[in-house]
Amino acid sequence: MRPQAEPSKLLDRGGRPTVRELLSSLVFNPVDGTISLNGDRIVVQRAAVGSELRRELIRLLGAEEAKVFLIRLGFLTGQADARFVRTRWPHLDIGDAFTAGTRMHTFSGVVRVETVYNDFDFRKGRFAAEFLWHDSVEASHFRNPHHAAEPMCWTQIGYASGYATEFFNTLVIYKEIECAAQGHRHCRVVGKPASAWGASDPEVIFFRERVVGQQEITPSVSVARTHIAHSHLSELDGVLLRPVKDLLDRFAMMGLPVLVTGAAGTGRSRAACYLHRLGHSSPPEPRHVIGSDVDVALCSEIAQPGKQSRRGPIPKTVIIDEAQAIPVEMQSRLSRAIEDGILLGGPRVIALADSVDAFFGLSPALWSVLSPLHVRMPSFVERRQDCLNLAGIMVRLLASRMGIDLPEFDETATSVIAQTQWRGNLRQLRGVLTSVLALHQGGSITGEQIEVQLAKWASGPTPNDDASQGLGRQMLELMERNKVSLSDMERAVYQAAVDLADGNLSAAARLLGLSRPQLAYRLGS
Ligand SMILES: [Zn+2]
C-alpha cells in the first residue's frame, strides 16, 4: 500500500515493525484477488458498513446487547492480532511487539493513536497506559448535532483490552473517559489490569460477566483441555499415570518446560504425551528427539517459533528423551533456546531422564531451565499395589493385539504378580506377559507359567537396577580386597574414561555423563 506523502516521521516512529514496515508487508495479489498482511488475509471495506452494522445490531438487540456484542468482537480481534504479531514477527522484543498494537490500530484506518503514557513491565506484570484516539471511525457515526450521552468506541475499547490481555495473560481493561461522540475533540482512553481497577469496579464486573463471560481466560481453557485429555486417557495411562496425574494436570496449563524423571518403563514417555495432549486442543504430533541428537537446528526451532524448519512445520511440543545424553557443547545453546522460546511462544520442551542424578550430566544452566517443573515417575517396586491392575490391563491389550482369546489369571498367578518386584517396570511386565500369552495353551494363566518367564527375564540382559546392584557388589569386594577408598575408585574410573577417550576431556565427560568442567574439577580434586 502506498501511504500518502507526508513530511513528518510518523511512519517510522516507535519500535518495529513501524507503520511503514507494516504497510510494506500489506500485499494485494491480483492473481487470486486477496490482500494479505505478512501472510494473513485482510479485507478492505467502507467504514459506512460498520455504521450500518451497528445500527442494525441496536435495532435487533437493543443498545445494551449491541454494546456487549461489539466490545466482545473487538476483544476477540485484539487477542487474535496480538497472537498474529507474536507469531509473524517472532524476533521482536516483547515491548516492541506490544506497542505494535497501537501502530496496527493506526494503520488499520480505524483511529489514529497518540500515546500519552504507556508504562509496562512484563516481568512484574505492571501496566498502565493512556492514549488519545483521533478521528475514531466509531465516534464519527455521532456527528453534530446529535452528540451521544456516553462514550461510543465500543469495538476499539474491546480491541485494546483484548490485545493487552493477550500480552499480559491477565484481564486488562481500557476505559474510554472522553469520546469524540460526546463532543470532545478526541477520545481519551486509560488502560489498567482488572486487578488495578479493583474487583468491585463496574467496568471490571461488566467485562468479567459479559465480555469475557463464560470464557474467563485461564479457567475455561483448562476446563476444556482437561475434558479433551480425559477422553484421550487410555485405560493403561489412567492407571500408569495415576500417582502423578494431579501434578501433570497442573503443569500442563503452565506452558513451561517439564522434566520427567524415572527408570525406563515407569511411563515417562506416556506422561510426556499426556502433558502434550492436555496442553493443546487438537495437537499435531509432538517431535521426539534423543538427547544425543540435540543439535543447532533443533535449538533454533525451539527459540524461533513461526520460522518454518527444514524438518517441516514447527511442532507444539518437543520431547527430548535421554536428556542426560545431550552433548555437553549443546547444553548452553539449548538452555538459551528454551529461555527465548518461553518468551516468544516457542514449542514446549519436555525432557525425560533416568533419574534426578541426570543433573550430574547437565550443565547448571540447562538444569535450572528444565527442572522447576519436575515430575518423578515412581518405579513399580514403589507401587506394587498397582501391579496386578496393570497386569490385567496389559494382558487384555496384548491378547487383543495378538488375536487370541483373553485368558484369566488363576489365584496362583495373581499372587505371583502381586509379590514380584517388577524391577524392569512396564517393560518387564509386558515382556513376561507377552511370552506367557504366546505359549498359552488355553484355560487360566497360572503362577507357574509366569514364574518360568520371570526366570528367563532374570537370566537375560538385566535391567539397569540389577546391573548396578551387581556392579556395586563387585566394587565393594574389590575395595575390601585391595584396601582402596571410594575416592580412589572414583578417580580410577575418571582416569579410565580419559584414557579411553585418548585424553580428550570432552569425550571422556560424555562417556561419564558429566560436563567437561565437572570432570576437570573431579580429576583435579
Ligand atoms: Zn470514542
Residues whose N, C-alpha, C, O or C-beta is under 5 A from the ligand:
A	BS01	ZN	S136 A139 M152 C153 E178 C179 A180 A181 C187
